[in-house]
Amino acid sequence: MIRMRTLEISVGAFVLAGILGLVFLAFRVSGVVVGDTSGNYVLKAKFDDVAGLRVRSKVSLAGVTIGRVAKIGVDSETAEAIVTMEVSDDVDNLSVDTGARIQTEGFLGGRYISLVPGGEDQLLTDGDTITNTQGALVLENLIGDVITRLGSK
Amino acid sequence: MLRYLRLLGQWALDWIAALGRASLVWFWSLAGLPRRGDMTLLIKQIYQIGVLSLIIIVLSAFSIGAVLALQGYTQLARVGAQESVGLGVALVLLRELGPVVTGLLFAGRAGSAVTAEIGLMKATDQLSSMEMMGVDPLHRIVAPRLWAGMICMPLLTLIFNAVAIWGSGLIGVGWLGVDPGGFWGGMQDGVEMWDDVGKGMLKSVVFAMVISWIAVFQGYDSTPTAEGISVATTKTVVYSSIAVLALDFILTLVMYGEFK
């Protein structure tokens, strides 16, 4: 029979290996960030079409990810989509006329929101709504338009 | 005609009775407060069930991760999306292959051993002599093995996933030359802590409970002969594998399915 001490040490190492596995999965694989002291602030934007955009989609400025989509809802009065975004505090100098466009990553990639800097002096603050927006380009609608136009000729 | 109906009835009654006995074994071994010396018993079982399963788990994890990276790379490179290989491998492993393959290996490596051990104890009257000495075999023999199984399998799944993903990275980035930024970055973008890692681990906890339960009960309930033990060991592996695969489908349906 193996000695109790050796046995306990190997069990301890086994449990430690399991915990290390979890740490690896959390930080290296799913990219959990701990101790991210820079907080987030919330911006909203109304789009006429957000097809393909999902919660946790990227929000980027000049191609750099600065936030994530937190919530997607619908405004039943105007039939518009309301997208709530969490943007990092590092980028707190967005002007009120900042534009938001929904773009596609690559040809078949996921949708993300691209912010286009504006020129006003007044800045967007927590909870503000971006009004200058451009919704998703839906390829099917575009093809449909072309076909109906060709047909009406 | 009636004879067949009677056979069916007998079979169903036997099955229900076995399920009842199994539930009693499960309940009575987990019921009751821990006593002095329980920890020692548990550590011994964790060593037998968990530590000794490490080699097969690590080896299979590495080869599965490596093979997934190779196969994924060949297919994805045709459309120029070889960087997604990291995300694909990670999702497949975390959600499905990790818990399921670990469960199957665990049933074969540890479950069968537990059944054989308890079965032999029963065949050599060790269990009944324990009862004569006033020691509850459910508490002393069955409970530590149940707990050890439930502790070890999630840990083994974590190790399996980590090693497999690391292996796929080694092959994908180190050998096939996928861009490391795209490989790990794409993985971190697409993998969610709860949705992928958490739900996969939940699966593994469920599998752990079922496998250890089946293993312990088959040993405890085996016919105390050489043949009986061999039948019980086979049953453990077969039932556990079927249970893991069937439960995996159900759990996937419930956790990831569209219907709510």
Interface residues (C-beta under 8 A of the other chain):
Chain A: I2 M4 L7 E8 S10 V11 A13 F14 V15 A17 G18 I19 L20 G21 L22 F24 L25 A26 R28 V29 S30 G31 V32 R56 K58
Chain B: T40 I43 K44 I46 Y47 G50 V51 L54 A90 L94 C152 P154 L155 L156 L158 I159 N161 A162 V163 I165 W166 W184 M187 Q188 D189 V191 E192 M193 D196 V197
